[in-house]
């Protein structure tokens, strides 16, 4: 079971199936609580230890919460139910509420039919792979005790989190006179982000702030930015902010409707921190998916790059190991370590807006700091995930593409850790060539696997 339950960002699936069946969730909660208690040397002696729990807006959330609370209670743990709240808020609040851990019920940027579970330790970090493996092993060995009555207390701590975010914006700046479109993806930030930016002085226009349990990430948010881009142009706004369902990532739209992806945001943040002497080690942690153009831009300014596998956990690990202040993914998942131990979409937006306000230029100027190398990214829906290394025809197609791009670009093929998707990234100086090579690899993969799903 090891390596199959947890993906790149916790446990994901369809509620009521596989690892998200009620008994499986209860077992996961029980063993996760036990492992985290042991790791941190917390002993149950008197009052029950606390664990902070939050969720996004999916209909399946309350049922998963009940199963989760039951498992925690069986482990002798009392939950602090934070309700619907962004994932990074749980990371921030858990240590400040005296909790030994935090748990979030969310499938982040995935469609509404999915859900998931992820855990944070007492310091607000996502738990490491070694602990996930230990939890899986214990789930195989024994079931949790008989069903107890869940022990929990509801708590509204959103104001504390919003105060923290406002404190992360420079005291010498505000957003007065700024017209800002904010897309909350019908997710956990709907009750937080518009209020945050308005209290900093912005005139806020909203998208995706009417969650109904079924519309999270549906045609809105960081994975579908067309509505945001259109609204920015229609409102003649200065900028737009797109968050995902659990608000741990953000993308920014400039005044022309052009999107600034995570790489552009990292570039802007690195320049700002470098000028202020705040870019520790003159290094940035990036995943293998980051654009060659960004790498060259940073290199020209004396900033080196620590390259990690895809997944914010690996970015965070590199940041901690190297003692860095900045890292992130091109998906918009950025970590500003001086403020938080994990990615936070609203914090990312605030830091980008600060860089923009300080520059005195239009937001579009931040998107022109470097010239991106053309990329083609194909997403292929798959029925299974056979190892790429064992697929001869697909491997040959990848090798052929790499040979054609030798010295000019790269090819990167991987399965998503959170969805049944294969991603084919081809990066090189010619967009048409990139597209042709990506299509060729996708076609060979579909033929070799007998997968009739279309790619996009």
N, C-alpha and C positions, 0 to 999 in steps of 0.2 A: 504493500500500500504506500510505502514511503515514496515521496515525489509525485504522487498522484492526487492526493487530497489538496495540498496547498499548491497554488500556482505562483506567478510572479507578484501577486498582490492579494494574499490571503486565499480563501476558499470561494470559488464562484460556481454557479450552476443554476438550475431551474428549481425553485422552491417546491418541495414535496417529492423531489427526485434525488437519487444518489446521496451525496454528502449533505444535502439540504432537507432530507427527511427529518421530521421532528425528533425521532430518537437519535439520529446521527448528530443533529445539532446539539441536543442535550448532552450526548457523550463528549462531543468536541468541547463544549463549554466546561464540563466537569474536569476533563483532563488538562485543558489549557489552564484553568485556574490552579490546579494542583501543581503543574509544572512551573508556572510563574511564581507561585508562593515559595516553592522549594528553591528556585533559582535565586530569589532575592532574600532567602532566609527568614521569611515571614512565618511566624508560628501563630496558630489560632489559640489564643489564651485570653479568654474573656470576650470582648466585643469582636464581632466578625469583621475581617478585613474588607475594605471597600474596593469595588471595581466600577469604573465609569463606563456607561453604555450609551451610545447614540445611534441614530439611524437616519436614512434618507426618506424620501417621500413615497416609496413603492408600496402598493397595496399589501404585498407579502411581508412587509416589515413587522407588523404587530404579532403575527403568528410565530415568526422566527424569534422575536423578542421573548415571547412566552417560553419557548423551548430553551432559549439561552439562559433566561433567569432561573429556570428549573435546574439546569445543569450547574449553574453557579451556586445555587442554594444547596444542592447535594454536596458540593465541595466545601460548604461552610462559609461561603462568601456572600456578602450583601452588596447588591448592585445599586448604584446611583444612576437612575434613569434620566438622562439628559434630554430625552425626546428627539424630535427632528432637529438635527444640528449638523453643521459641516464636519467632515472627518477631522480636519486639522484642529477643530475646536476641542474634540475629545483628546487629541494628543496634547494640546495646551492645558486643558483643565485637569486631566487625570492627576498629574503631580501636585497641582495646586489645591486639589480637594483631598489630598492625603491618600490617594488610591494607590494600590500596588500594581494596578494595570488598567488598561482601557480596552474596550471592544466596540467595534462599529459594524452595523448591519447595513451593507451597501454593496452595490456592484458598480459604483463609480460611474464611468462613462458608458457602460453597457446599456442596452435597451431595457425597458421596464419589465419584460418577462424574466429577466435574470435577477439574482440577488447574490449576496455573498457575506462573508464574515472576515474581519481582520482584527488583529490584536496589537496593542501597544504595551510597552513595559512601564515601569514606575517613572521613568524620565521622559516618556512621550515618544520613544523610538519604536518603530515597528519591530516585532520580535524577529530574531535571526533565524536562518534556515535550520540551524542545529536544534533549536527549540521546537520548530515545526515538526521536524523529524521525530523528536522525542514524543510529542503529542500523538502523532500518528501511530507510533509503536505501541503506546499505552492503550490507544483506542482498540487496537487489535487484541490486546491481552485481556482486558476486562471491561465489563459494563459498569456504569455508575450505579450507586446505591438506589434503593427504592425511592419513588417520587416523593419529595418533600414539598412543603408549601414554600413557594418562592419568597425570598426575603429581599425587598428592595424599597427604595425611597425615591419619589420623583423630585427632580430639582431643576429649577430654571437658572442657569448660569450663563445664559447668552450675553447678558450685559457685561460680564467680566471679560469675555472673549472680545467683544466689540471695543471695549476700552483698551485692551491690549493692541488691537489692530490700529486704532487711532493713534496710539502712542508710537507706533512704528513709522508714522508719517512725520516728516520733519516739522518741528514746531514753528519754524520760520515760514512755512508754506501753508496754503490752503487751496481749495478748489473753487473759490469764488469766481463766478463768471464762466465757469467751464460747463459746457453742455456735454453730458455723458450718457451714452446708451449702455445699459447693463442687462445682459442676458443670463438669467439664473438657471436655465435648463429645466425649469419646473422641478427643481431639486431642493437640496437642503439649504441652499443659500438664499432662497426666495424671501425669507423673513429677516435676512441679515444684510445682504449686500446693498440693496437700495438705501436702507437706513444709514449704513456706514458712509457711503459716498455723499449722501445728502447732508449728513451732519458735518462733513468736512467742507461743505459749501457748494457742492456741484448741483446743477439742475439735472435731475436724473429722469431718463425715459427708460421704461422697463420692457423686457421681453421675458417670457418663461417664468412668470411669477404666480401662476395659477395652477399649482400641482393638483392633480385629481387621483393620484395613485397609479395611473396608467400612462401618463404622458411625459415622464422624466426622460430627458435627452431626445425627445421625439421632435425632429425638425428644428431643434434649437440647441443652444449650448456650445461648448468648445468642440464638439464633434460634428456640428452642422451650423456653420457660421453665416450662411447666406442671409438669413433673416436679419442678423445683426448688421451685416455690411450694408444691406439695403436700407435699414432704419437709420444708420449713421448718415448716409447720403440724404435721405428724405428730411431728416431733422437738421441737416447741416451742422451736425455735432462736431465737437473737437476730437472725440475718440469714442471707442466702444470697448466694453469688457465682456468676454464670453467665458463663463465658468462651466464646469461639468457637473454631473449630478450630485457629487458629494463635495464639490468645491475645493478639491485639492490641486486643481490645475486651472490655468487661465491662458487665454490668447487675447491679444489686443488688436483692435481695428483702428487704423488712422483716419484722419478727416476725409480722405478720398474714398474710403471704403476698402482700402487694401489691408490685408491681414498681416500682422506681425506674429510669426510662429515662435515657439519656445526658443529656438536658436537666436532669433533677433532680440528677444527679451534678455537672453543671457549675455549677448554682446553688449547691449545697452547697460546692463547691470555691472558687467565687468569693467567697462570704461569708467562708470561713475565711481565704483569702489576703488579702482586703481588711482584715480585722481585724488581721492580722499585718503589714500594710504590704508584702505580697509580690505584690500584683496590679499588675504594672507597667503604667503608663500608664492605670490604672483602666479597662482595656479587656479584652474577651474576644473571641476569634475564633469565630464560629459560622457554620454553613452556612444556606442558605435554607430548610432543612427544620426548623430549630428553632422551637419553639412560641412564639406571640405572648405567652403568659403569662410565659415566662421573660424575654423581652425587656423587658416592662413591669416585672417584678421587679427586674431589673438596673438599669434606668433610674431607678427610685425610689431606688436606693442610690448614684446618681452614677456607675454603670458604663456606659460606652458599648460598642457592639457593632460589630465589623468583620465584615461579611457576606461570605461566600464561596460559590462553587458547591459542589455536593455532591462529597465526596471528601476524604480526610484530607490529600492532598498540597496542596490549596488552603488548608486550615486551617494546615498547617505553613508554607506560603509566607507567609501573612498574619502569622503569629506572628513569623517572622524579619524580615519587612519592617517591622513595627510595633514590634519589640522587646518582645513580650508574654511573659507567663509561663503563660497558659492559653488553651486553645481546644479545640473538639471538635464532635462530631456527636451527634444524638439517638440514633443507633444504639449508643452506648456507646464510641465511639472517641474517647478524650480524650488530649490532649497536655499533660503537665506539663513545660514547657520547662526548668525549673530542674533537672530530673532526667534528661530524655531528649529526643532530637530527634524521636521518633516516638511513635505511640500504643502503650500497653502495658496490657493488661487487668489483670494482677496489680498493677501500679503504681497503676492507677486504683482498684482495690479497696482497696489499702492506704491511699490518701489519703482515700477515703470512710470507711473504718473509723476512721481517725484523727480525722476531723471528728466522727464519731458518738461516739467515746469521750470526746473533749474536751467535747462538749455535755452529757454526763450525762443525756441523754434517750434514749428508745427510738429505734431506727432509723427508725420511721415518722414521727418529727418532721422528719427531713430531707426526706421526701417531701411535706411539707405547707408548705414554705417559700413556695410560690406556687400559685395556682390555674391549672392548664393550660386553655388555650382548647380546646374540643372539636375533635377532628380525626377525619377518616375517611381511611384510606389503603387504596386498592385496588391489588392487584398482578395484572396481566394477563399471562399467558404468551403470548409472541408468536413467530411463525415468522420474522419479519424486523423490521427497524427503519427503516421509511420515515420521513423527516423530518417531524416534527409540523407544522413551519411550512408544508409543502406540502400538508397534508391539509385541504381546505376544510371538509368537514362537521365533522370533529373540532375544527378551529380555531374554527368557529362555536359549537359546543357549549361549548368552554372560555370563549369570549368571553361567552356568555349567562350562564354560571355566575358569571363575574367581575362582570358587571353586577349580578346579584342580590345579590352579597356586597359591593358597593362600599362602602367605608368601614366594613365590619363584619368582613371576613375576606379570605381569599385562596384562589387555586387554583394548584396547581403540578403540571405534568405533565412527566414525563421518563422516558427509558429508563434502566434500570440499566446501569452500566458494566461489570458483572461477570457478569450473567445475561441470558437472553433474556426480559426482563420489562419491561413498561411500568408505571410507578407513577403513580397519580392521587391527589394529596393535596388534600383540601378542608378548610379550617379556618375556623370561624366560630362564633358564639355558640350555634347550635342544632344539636345532634347529628343529629336526624332530617333537617334540611335539608341538612346536610353529606353524609349518606349518600345522599339522593335525588340531589343534584347529581353526586356521584362516580359513582353508578350510571348516570346519564344520559350522562355523558362516556364511560364504559366501553362502554356499549351502542352509542353512535355510532361509536366507534373500531373495535369488533369488526365492525360492519356495513360500515364504509368499507374495512376491510382484508380482509374476507372471512375473518377469523380466527374459527374455531369453538371455540377454547380457552376454557374457563371462567375467570372471574376470581375472586379471593378477597379 
